[in-house]
Amino acid sequence: MVLQASALAGQRGDRPLFSGLELALAPGSVTWLRGRNGRGKTSLLRLLAGLSTPMGGEIRIAGQSLRAGGPAWRRHWVYIGHQNALKDDLSASEALRFLARLHGLPADDALIAQALKRMGVANRQHAPVRTLSQGQRRRVALARLVLAMGAPVWLLDEPFDALDTDGIAALNDIIASHAAAGGCVLLTSHQPLTLTNPAPSVFDLEPYAVS
């Protein structure tokens, strides 16, 4: 398994959200994380990304414990949350390059151009981020995935938000390529998934919810 969580317990502030959670993601898999609002989907993704601390349990990526920490462990995953984290005063290509360097990803001009093209926003690469629509901003943020094909685990929180049909198709293609190369994806989505190859499995948080 690429990612495993055992007996995992999470909380938001002082409020317990889930406990006893068991999760295993295999190479080449796409998993749709589901659960009612407030059950802890975002909190779980942040735990798996090492951005917050679990109440209990263990997380391992590529056989390495989260508790070991360190830069080497962080190279195994990519996390993209609700926020696009793009600087308004930069151009689309500059904003993507900034994100890439921040996360230790390759960021030369050719790779940046290729990533933006893959997400269908090559024609906006020189436009200031502040002039982009919400859908275009989301595409620029998601172009980071093209630069991170070597990271085996992708943790994506509502990646399809604000995307139109073409944007959804572009993201599906990138996810499919990552899975075909042996990566795995855990994502949330309020809208039905249209990815068919590979067909996503469903992981439901409800059985682990703390009332």
N, C-alpha and C positions, 0 to 999 in steps of 0.2 A: 504494500500500500504506500501511496505517496504521502498521504496525511492521515493521521489517526488521533482521535480524541477519546480518552477513557475516563469514565466517571466524572465528567466535566460539570462544574457548577458555575453559574454566572449570575451577576446581579447588576442593577442599575442604581447607583447611589447606595442606599441602605436596603433596597428592595430586592429580594431574591427573585430571579426570573426562571431559571431552570436548574435541574440537578440530575446527576446520574446519566448524563448524555454520553452516548457511544456513537462515534462517527468514524467511518473509514472510507477514504476516497482512493479509488484505483487509478492507475495510469490509463489515459485515454477516456476518462469519464467526465460527464457533465451532470451536475447535481443541482436540482432546483430546491432551494431552502424555502420551506413554506411554514406558515403559522399566522395566527390572527395578529392584528396590530397590538403592539405592546408585549408580545411574547418573548422578544429578545433576539430577533433575527440580526439586526445590526450589531447588537452587543456580542453575539456569537462570532460574527465575522471579525470584529475587532479583537476578540480574544484569540482567535486563530491566527491573526496577523501580529500578535504580540503587542498590540497597542493598548491593552488593558490587562489586568491581572485576574485570573479566575479565583473563585472562592475555594475551589478544590479540583482535583483531577490532574490529568497530564495531557499535553499536546506534543505530538512528534511529527516532524516533517522530514521526509527522506531519512528516517531512522534517528534523527537528532532531536533531542528534547528542547522544547521552548526554553526551559529553565537554563539550558547551557548558554542561550543568547548569543550575542556577538554578531559582527558583520557577516560572517560566513553563513549563519543560519538565515539571516534576512535576505540573502540572495536567492533563497528557495521560493519566495512568494512575491506576488504583486497584489496590493490592495487598492481598489478604487471605490471610494465612497460616494455619498450623495453630492458632495461639493466637487466642482470641477477643478478648483484650486489653480485657476488661470489668472495671471496678472493683467488687468485691463489695459495698461499702458504699453504692453508688449504686443508685437505681432503674433499671429497664430504660431508661426514657426519658432519665434523666440520663446514664447510661452511653453511650447512643447519641449524645446531644448533645455529650458530651465528645469522643468519637471524631470526630464531624463537625467540630467546631471545630479539633481538632488537625490535621485534614487540609484545613482551609480550605473546608469544605463548608457550604451553608446549613443552619441548625439552629433555625429558629423552631418554636414549639409545633405549629403545623398540619402542617409538613413532617415533624417527628419522629413525630407521631401517624399520618400517612399511611404513612410507611415501615414502622412497626411493624405496622400493619394489613395492609399488602401481604405481609408475611412471616408473618401469622397469629398475632401475639402482642400485639395491641392490648389484650386483656384482662389482660395481665401488665405493662402499661407502668408501673404504680406499685409493682410488687413489687421488693424488693431483689434484686439480681443473685444474691446468695448463696442465695436460695430457689428459683432457677430450675433446671430440669433441664438436662442437657448439651445436649439438643436445642433447648430454649428459648434457651439462651445462644447457641447457634450461629445461631439465627434472628435474634436481636437484633444480633449482629455483622454478619450478612449484610444486614440492613436498611440498612446504610450504602450499599449499591449503589443503592438507590432514590434516595438523595440525590446520587448521583454519575453520573447518566445522561449528563451533559455530558462526562465523561471518555471519550475514544474507546477506550482500551485497558483491559481488565480482566484482571488476572493473579490467578488463584484457585487456591490450593493446597488440595486435598481439600475443596472447599466443601460437599460432600454428606455429610461425616462427621457422624454423630449425628442426622441428619434422618430423620423418619418419612416415610411416603408423602405426607402433606399438605405437609410442609416441602419435599420434593423437587419437588412440583408447583408450589409457590409460587416456588421458586428458578428452575425451568425457565421459568416465565412471565416473570420479571424478565429473565433472560438473553435470551429470545426478543424481548422489547420493546427491549432494548439493541441487539441485532443488527438488528432492523427499522429502528431509527433510524440505522443506519450504523456502530455501534460494533463492536468485535471483542473476542472473549474467548479467552484461552488458559488452560486449566484442567487440573489433574490429578484423577484419580479412581480409586480401587481397585475401585469397583463399576461395573457397566455403566451407561452413560448412557441415559436415557429421553427426552431431548430429541429432537424430530423436526423442528421447524421453527424455525431451520434445522437440517438434519442435520449433526452435527459431522464434521469431517474429522479424521484422525489424523496426528500428528507423532511419529515414533518416534526416540528418542534413540540406540537401539542402533547405527546405522551410524556415529555420531560418537563412540562410547565409546572411551576410552583404556584398554586392557587393563592 
